[in-house]
Amino acid sequence: MKYFWAIRQASRCLLPWLLLLAAWRAGSAQLRYSVPEEAQHGTFVGRLAQDLGLPLAELVPRLFRVASRAGGDLLEVNVQNGILFVNARMDREALCGRSAECSVHLEVVVERPLQVFHVEVEVRDVNDNPPVFPMAVKHLFIAESRPLDSRFPLEGASDADVGANAQLTYTLSPNEYFSLAKPSDSERVQGLGLVLRKSLDREETPEIFLVLRVADGGKPELTGTAELLITVLDANDNAPVFDKALYVVKIPENVPNATSVITVNASDLDEGLNGDIIYSFSTDVSQNVKSKFHIDAVTGQMIVKGNIDFEESRSYEILVEGTDRGQPPLSGHCRVIVEVEDTNDNVPVLEFKSLSLPVREDAPVGTVIALVSVSDRDSGANGQVSCALTPDVPFRLLSTFRNYYSLVLESGLDRELVSGYGVVVTARDAGSPALRASASVWVEVADVNDNAPAFAQAEYTVFVRENNAPGCHLVTVSARDADARENARVSYSLVERRVGERLLSSYVSVHAESGRVHALQPLDREELELLRFEVSARDAGVPALGSNVTLQVFVLDENDHAPWVLPRGAGGPASEAVPVWVSRSAGAGHVVAKVRAVDADAGYNAWLSYELQAAPNANANAAGAAASGGARLPFRVGLYTGEISTTRSLDEADLARQRLLVLVKDHGEPALTATATVLLSLVDGGQAAAAAGVASSSRAGAAAGAADGAAALLDVNASLIVAICAVSSLLVLTLVVWTALRCWAPAAEGACGPGQPALVCASAVGSWSCSQRRRQRVSGGEGAPKADLMAFSPSLPDPRQRELQQEANGDSTLKVSLQYPFI
């Protein structure tokens, strides 16, 4: 089997390299093979893969195939060995008619990456069609008076083959009257005919039977025959003669019916009926010619009666007869050649082939999207076609081979911006006026997982009250992925970490699909005030992309802790009555004792107030007596300090032993309380000093152990406490001055009017509250009541630690928050 390149090469040793270069350039050259027509199925054509430089192992993975078959499924390629073979019977005459050249154009495509190769397979003609005469039996009527060397034209045979297979040779059966005039290639006028060599005598030979044989130039040659039945007529001795033996005329295609083509003219030297001429087409003229042209029998004018199409036939050769009315009639002949001129009457035809859709949005520039073929049945400038692409699309057209174009990617794609493009290819010929045609294709952009999920908020802040129900909904996080389908399906999960000694997943959970965040257990503000964690959102793409968002869950305080009274001695129970010795010589306003209490809650829930309540036992009688005598109670307690002080000077009428019940209450809703019992013993001055020494010794001994345990903590926080105390002292002084200016009035009883609501101030070192909500007078007497200043903390982890801090501050009524500000 022979094959060769369309562009000649100087040396056959370079052929494999040139084939590989041509395959790499995807159609910049043409691979050509040759195969005879009528080849059997499976006939070897060429080693296509080897000639294109493609390894056999890559044929199947790269989807090696014949993508475009201009001649149907006539040829096929074996993807296992890369051999091109005949798949169906090929009839050259059916494919190309009488064209001198006949080829089948193939487009071979491999993918990954996409490459296109153009292959041309020449279909060689074989001598498979015998010559055929228009009529198997030809009747001729010849007058006996015709002179010698008279010519009688005959319609030659036709052979569907081409080249040497269509070169015809005519022979006439032996006879004494006629010889055969063979057609000459150099002279169009002289066609096939009979030449009279011997005068005819109707009385001697009324009919002559001849056999005309034709053979083509093929090997082996094929032949055809026609029978010539010649009837010798009686004398009408002058036949009509045309002005010209050959008429040539040109008409444009698509001329309207009844358009005049030409008028032929013949003359007859005879007179009367023998000189009256009737024009007609020869009986050898085909039905196709008779359907398109008509000749007037009297005038000889030839007109158009059917559609004249240049693309159907470029010329028509018509044999015209002029027959007189003599008896017998004589006829003359001429040939009329009608040449059809092309007009621009065919719109270009566009067709998309080998579409590689959809196109991934990460496809590189230069990726082949589709093959476009364009054709125009017109010729010359009318058949020259140029193609253009719609503007504003990221594609361009590349001419690959004659009327074939590749639609390639010119710039990058982004499906999130444009999900598809309507591409319209417009073809325009060079005729006047130009004709246009267009074809469109929708190029869908396939999604690639190139966008990570994005949360609607940069951070989520959630407030939840402590002691929440297990499983309660905290917040719903939402993330959106700009991709499509699986690449946009988002799932949520916790970014696991440890919170103290426990895992984060023991506190909260997140629903994988909805993003709802739930608390798995009740939260305790005293244990955990702020839970900060991250939720991850990941899509289902490959590889998966994800992003995180931070959630801050602030646990709000509930009043779930009652005040806790600190024991006076180290290790002593809080409920134990505290004995206090008071000298009877103490004046009004003398502080005799102090009740200390803390609350594990925060804010108002930890803001404590102190009140005196009537003792259930002995003090009841004393209180009754005092009430009946109109005297005030000798003691009172600071509303916010817990200091027990005298309201007047003590006298002998006061009971020697008095039990005071102090009620400690927070400001929560509802308020929670605790009580402390203080036993006061009134003694003389000397006895008070001794009792105080004993009590101080016992308190000192008890406090020594506690001081040793708290020494480490005090040493660590000493510098911080000193700084806080300095700032707090300045604030206390400012608030005291402000309170004195606002509340001090010369009232008879020395009490303030209705106080303003509590003012809460926050700073970097804690929260302070200055309260003028109420003034409490325990009993009448000298001495102005005291305004109480209190700073409180939302949380202290251990009540005993608070006591140590208060001891370090020297029984100050200022309580400082070292952890979080109160809001």
Secondary structure, DSSP 8 states (H G I E B T S, - for coil): --EEESS--S-GGGHHHHHHHHHHTTSSSEEEEEEETT--TT-EEEEHHHHHT--GGGTTTTT-EEEEETTSSSEEE-TTT-EEEE-S---HHHHHTT-S--EEEEEEEETTTTEEEEEEEEEE--S----B-S-SEEEEEEETT--TT-EEE----B-SS-GGGG--EEEE---SSEEEE---SS-SS--SEEEE-S---TTT-SEEEEEEEEE-SSSS--EEEEEEEEEEE-------EES-SEEEEEEETT--TT-EEEE--EE-SS-GGGG-EEEEE-TTS-HHHHHHEEE-TTT-EEEE-S---TTT-SEEEEEEEEEESSSS--EEEEEEEEEEE--S----EEEEES---SEETT--TT-EEEEEEEE-SS-GGGG-EEEEE-SSSSEEEEEEETTEEEEEE-S---TTT-SEEEEEEEEEESSSS--EEEEEEEEEEE--S----EESSSEEEEEEESS--TT-EEEE--EE-SS-GGGG-EEEEE---EETTEEGGGTEEE-TTT-EEEESS---TTT-SEEEEEEEEEESSSS--EEEEEEEEEEE--S----EE--SSTT--TTS-EEEEEETT--TT-EEEE--EE-SS-GGGG--EEEEE--SSHHHHHHHHHHHHT---SEEE-TTT-EEEESS---TTS-SEEEEEEEEE--SSS--EEEEEEEEEEE-HHHHHHHHHHHHHHHHHHHHHHHHHHHHHHHHHHHHHHHHHHHHHHHHHHHHHHHHHHH----SS----S----EEEEETTEEEEE--S----SS-SSS-----EEE--S--S-HHHHHHHHHHTTS-S----SS----
